[in-house]
Amino acid sequence: MAGPFSSMPEVPQINLGAAFGDAKSTIMGGISGAEGALQGSADSDGGFSLGGMVSKGKTAIGGALSGAAESIGLGGIFGGKGNNSPAGSTGAGAQFASQGVPDWRVKIMLPDEFKRLGGEIFKPLIETDGALVFPYAPMTAIAYESAYSDFHPTHSNYTFKAYQNSAPSKITLDAEFTVETVDEGKYWLAAKHFLLSAGKMAYGSNAVVPDGAPPPILKLFGYGAHIWNGLSVVVSNVTIPLPTEVDYMFIKDFAGDAQGTYVPVKSNINLTLDIINSRQKIKTFSLDSFIRGDYVNTGEFL
């Protein structure tokens, strides 16, 4: 499937601080050149040449715009090549991601059992590194709670706090999906099916998933190692609205659906994820190691 999820375009590196300074100088120089071109046309042969003035002024101003675009890495807008790799720039402006940066998009990996059982229904997700990759950065937050008990001494104006425990809060994701092509519609259907499957236990007769197994533990990635780097989670709630104020796209012949299904062209899928830590893993926890940042690259212990 050649959809927008199959590959992430490289983002050019742009130094805005130095680039806009260069652009200003280039534009001002081009305007001065245009002024000279117009004056020269007026002085030649002792009279005005309207055609020459327009031609020379157009050339000078066009060159100024192209030069400015080159200096900020947007030369393609005006027909130039663009300066997308200012390796020698020393300005202190913002630096966008350069080539070779790992994929930081938020995604939830498919369990191995789903890959073996999924067939065509999970093919769109398997083609995006075996994961549900959210096409837009979802609205989310990192939250952590520490619980304290209140003690109320008799005849006192104040209470005392007694520490109980600490734990990371649930992770909520409000993820936007848009559907403009058939492939994107299939991706929405595959995402919906995956999230509904991830909340079910192995009930009934099963050949791959062991009978009685609880819902699978999933791996959450997003934004880089310091945020979510393979965090173990389970799906505790999923809400998939079917809005009335948007159009729907007809998707046919996907995963055995010969009659077709209508998919909203814009919707938000809401997820609640619980963080899971095994008792064996918790026994290895060290506050010293957490403070030093030793768990950053392991994905453990939010």
QUIBELDA-V710413 format. One record per residue. N is the residue number from 1. RES is the residue in three letters. PHI is phi in whole degrees, -180 to 180 (NA if undefined). OMEGA is omega as a letter, one per 20 degrees, with the letter a starting at -180 (NA if undefined). NEAR is the number of other ideal C-beta (glycine too) atoms within 10 Angstrom. Layout:
N & RES & PHI & OMEGA & NEAR
N & RES & PHI & OMEGA & NEAR
This chain:
1 & MET & NA & a & 15
2 & ALA & -103 & r & 9
3 & GLY & -100 & a & 18
4 & PRO & -72 & a & 16
5 & PHE & -91 & a & 22
6 & SER & -73 & r & 14
7 & SER & -151 & a & 10
8 & MET & -109 & a & 14
9 & PRO & -63 & r & 6
10 & GLU & -70 & a & 12
11 & VAL & -98 & a & 12
12 & PRO & -66 & r & 16
13 & GLN & -89 & a & 18
14 & ILE & -131 & r & 22
15 & ASN & -99 & a & 23
16 & LEU & -71 & a & 16
17 & GLY & -60 & a & 14
18 & ALA & -77 & a & 18
19 & ALA & -64 & a & 21
20 & PHE & -71 & r & 15
21 & GLY & -64 & r & 15
22 & ASP & -63 & a & 19
23 & ALA & -63 & r & 20
24 & LYS & -61 & a & 12
25 & SER & -62 & a & 13
26 & THR & -66 & a & 20
27 & ILE & -66 & r & 16
28 & MET & -63 & r & 12
29 & GLY & -64 & r & 15
30 & GLY & -66 & r & 20
31 & ILE & -66 & r & 13
32 & SER & -62 & r & 12
33 & GLY & -64 & r & 17
34 & ALA & -65 & r & 20
35 & GLU & -62 & r & 12
36 & GLY & -65 & a & 13
37 & ALA & -64 & r & 20
38 & LEU & -66 & r & 17
39 & GLN & -64 & r & 12
40 & GLY & -62 & r & 13
41 & SER & -66 & a & 20
42 & ALA & -71 & a & 15
43 & ASP & -83 & a & 10
44 & SER & -68 & r & 12
45 & ASP & 59 & r & 9
46 & GLY & 72 & r & 6
47 & GLY & -157 & a & 8
48 & PHE & -90 & r & 12
49 & SER & -124 & a & 14
50 & LEU & -59 & r & 9
51 & GLY & -63 & r & 8
52 & GLY & -67 & r & 16
53 & MET & -61 & a & 18
54 & VAL & -63 & a & 13
55 & SER & -63 & a & 13
56 & LYS & -70 & r & 19
57 & GLY & -64 & r & 17
58 & LYS & -61 & a & 12
59 & THR & -64 & a & 14
60 & ALA & -67 & a & 19
61 & ILE & -69 & r & 16
62 & GLY & -61 & r & 14
63 & GLY & -64 & r & 17
64 & ALA & -65 & r & 21
65 & LEU & -65 & r & 18
66 & SER & -63 & r & 18
67 & GLY & -65 & r & 19
68 & ALA & -65 & r & 24
69 & ALA & -64 & r & 21
70 & GLU & -59 & a & 20
71 & SER & -70 & r & 23
72 & ILE & -108 & r & 21
73 & GLY & 77 & a & 20
74 & LEU & -122 & a & 18
75 & GLY & -60 & a & 19
76 & GLY & -61 & a & 12
77 & ILE & -64 & a & 11
78 & PHE & -105 & r & 16
79 & GLY & 96 & r & 10
80 & GLY & -85 & a & 17
81 & LYS & -88 & a & 11
82 & GLY & 85 & r & 17
83 & ASN & -111 & a & 20
84 & ASN & -91 & a & 17
85 & SER & -139 & a & 13
86 & PRO & -76 & a & 19
87 & ALA & -62 & a & 7
88 & GLY & -91 & a & 7
89 & SER & -72 & a & 17
90 & THR & -118 & a & 8
91 & GLY & -67 & a & 15
92 & ALA & -101 & a & 10
93 & GLY & -76 & a & 14
94 & ALA & -66 & r & 9
95 & GLN & -115 & r & 14
96 & PHE & -81 & a & 14
97 & ALA & -61 & r & 12
98 & SER & -104 & a & 14
99 & GLN & -64 & r & 10
100 & GLY & 90 & r & 6
101 & VAL & -74 & r & 13
102 & PRO & -61 & a & 10
103 & ASP & -66 & a & 14
104 & TRP & -103 & a & 16
105 & ARG & -64 & r & 19
106 & VAL & -74 & a & 21
107 & LYS & -152 & r & 21
108 & ILE & -120 & a & 25
109 & MET & -75 & r & 18
110 & LEU & -78 & r & 24
111 & PRO & -66 & a & 19
112 & ASP & -59 & a & 11
113 & GLU & -63 & r & 16
114 & PHE & -69 & r & 22
115 & LYS & -65 & a & 14
116 & ARG & -75 & a & 11
117 & LEU & -94 & a & 15
118 & GLY & -63 & a & 19
119 & GLY & 62 & a & 11
120 & GLU & -70 & a & 14
121 & ILE & -63 & r & 20
122 & PHE & -103 & a & 22
123 & LYS & -58 & r & 15
124 & PRO & -59 & a & 27
125 & LEU & -76 & r & 26
126 & ILE & -63 & a & 17
127 & GLU & -73 & r & 16
128 & THR & -105 & r & 23
129 & ASP & 62 & r & 15
130 & GLY & 66 & a & 16
131 & ALA & -148 & r & 21
132 & LEU & -83 & r & 25
133 & VAL & -98 & r & 23
134 & PHE & -73 & a & 21
135 & PRO & -68 & r & 20
136 & TYR & -128 & r & 12
137 & ALA & -62 & a & 14
138 & PRO & -74 & r & 18
139 & MET & -76 & a & 12
140 & THR & -157 & r & 19
141 & ALA & -161 & r & 8
142 & ILE & -103 & a & 11
143 & ALA & -132 & a & 11
144 & TYR & -143 & a & 9
145 & GLU & -122 & r & 9
146 & SER & -124 & a & 9
147 & ALA & -100 & r & 10
148 & TYR & -131 & r & 12
149 & SER & -95 & r & 10
150 & ASP & -96 & r & 8
151 & PHE & -110 & a & 11
152 & HIS & -116 & r & 8
153 & PRO & -64 & r & 9
154 & THR & -66 & r & 4
155 & HIS & 56 & r & 4
156 & SER & -136 & r & 9
157 & ASN & -89 & a & 5
158 & TYR & -134 & r & 7
159 & THR & -106 & r & 12
160 & PHE & -114 & a & 11
161 & LYS & -107 & r & 9
162 & ALA & -121 & a & 10
163 & TYR & -65 & r & 9
164 & GLN & -109 & a & 9
165 & ASN & -164 & r & 8
166 & SER & -131 & r & 9
167 & ALA & -164 & r & 12
168 & PRO & -69 & r & 15
169 & SER & -79 & r & 13
170 & LYS & -61 & r & 14
171 & ILE & -101 & r & 21
172 & THR & -110 & r & 15
173 & LEU & -126 & r & 21
174 & ASP & -110 & a & 12
175 & ALA & -107 & r & 20
176 & GLU & -87 & r & 14
177 & PHE & -127 & r & 21
178 & THR & -123 & a & 15
179 & VAL & -127 & r & 23
180 & GLU & -118 & a & 12
181 & THR & -133 & r & 14
182 & VAL & -64 & r & 17
183 & ASP & -62 & r & 18
184 & GLU & -68 & r & 22
185 & GLY & -64 & r & 25
186 & LYS & -65 & r & 24
187 & TYR & -65 & r & 27
188 & TRP & -62 & r & 24
189 & LEU & -64 & r & 19
190 & ALA & -66 & r & 24
191 & ALA & -64 & r & 22
192 & LYS & -59 & a & 18
193 & HIS & -66 & r & 16
194 & PHE & -63 & a & 23
195 & LEU & -67 & r & 20
196 & LEU & -69 & r & 12
197 & SER & -70 & a & 19
198 & ALA & -71 & r & 22
199 & GLY & -101 & a & 13
200 & LYS & -112 & r & 13
201 & MET & -88 & a & 12
202 & ALA & -83 & a & 16
203 & TYR & -103 & r & 10
204 & GLY & 88 & a & 6
205 & SER & -93 & a & 6
206 & ASN & -135 & a & 13
207 & ALA & -103 & a & 7
208 & VAL & -102 & r & 10
209 & VAL & -82 & a & 17
210 & PRO & -60 & r & 9
211 & ASP & -58 & r & 11
212 & GLY & 84 & a & 9
213 & ALA & -66 & r & 13
214 & PRO & -72 & r & 9
215 & PRO & -56 & a & 15
216 & PRO & -70 & r & 19
217 & ILE & -86 & a & 12
218 & LEU & -109 & r & 22
219 & LYS & -111 & a & 17
220 & LEU & -106 & r & 23
221 & PHE & -124 & r & 23
222 & GLY & 168 & r & 21
223 & TYR & 72 & r & 14
224 & GLY & 113 & a & 13
225 & ALA & -61 & a & 16
226 & HIS & -80 & r & 9
227 & ILE & -107 & r & 16
228 & TRP & -128 & a & 23
229 & ASN & -128 & a & 19
230 & GLY & 83 & r & 13
231 & LEU & -68 & a & 21
232 & SER & -80 & a & 18
233 & VAL & -141 & r & 21
234 & VAL & -129 & r & 16
235 & VAL & -84 & r & 20
236 & SER & -102 & r & 13
237 & ASN & -157 & r & 13
238 & VAL & -141 & r & 17
239 & THR & -127 & a & 11
240 & ILE & -121 & a & 16
241 & PRO & -68 & r & 10
242 & LEU & -118 & a & 10
243 & PRO & -66 & a & 12
244 & THR & -96 & a & 6
245 & GLU & -95 & a & 6
246 & VAL & -123 & r & 13
247 & ASP & -80 & r & 11
248 & TYR & -126 & r & 15
249 & MET & -103 & a & 17
250 & PHE & -87 & r & 10
251 & ILE & -116 & a & 20
252 & LYS & -125 & r & 11
253 & ASP & 60 & r & 12
254 & PHE & -121 & r & 19
255 & ALA & 55 & r & 17
256 & GLY & 82 & a & 8
257 & ASP & -90 & a & 13
258 & ALA & -77 & a & 7
259 & GLN & -83 & r & 6
260 & GLY & 98 & a & 11
261 & THR & -136 & r & 16
262 & TYR & -94 & a & 12
263 & VAL & -120 & r & 23
264 & PRO & -65 & a & 21
265 & VAL & -75 & r & 17
266 & LYS & -151 & a & 13
267 & SER & -158 & r & 19
268 & ASN & -125 & r & 17
269 & ILE & -95 & a & 20
270 & ASN & -107 & a & 15
271 & LEU & -124 & r & 25
272 & THR & -122 & a & 15
273 & LEU & -117 & r & 23
274 & ASP & -99 & r & 14
275 & ILE & -80 & a & 16
276 & ILE & -115 & r & 12
277 & ASN & -129 & r & 15
278 & SER & -72 & r & 10
279 & ARG & -62 & r & 6
280 & GLN & -65 & r & 7
281 & LYS & -69 & a & 12
282 & ILE & -63 & r & 10
283 & LYS & -65 & a & 7
284 & THR & -93 & a & 10
285 & PHE & -67 & r & 12
286 & SER & -135 & r & 11
287 & LEU & -65 & r & 8
288 & ASP & -58 & a & 7
289 & SER & -67 & r & 14
290 & PHE & -65 & a & 14
291 & ILE & -64 & r & 9
292 & ARG & -72 & a & 10
293 & GLY & 88 & a & 10
294 & ASP & -68 & a & 13
295 & TYR & -94 & a & 17
296 & VAL & -58 & a & 15
297 & ASN & -85 & r & 11
298 & THR & -92 & a & 11
299 & GLY & 80 & a & 16
300 & GLU & -98 & r & 19
301 & PHE & 58 & r & 19
302 & LEU & -68 & NA & 21
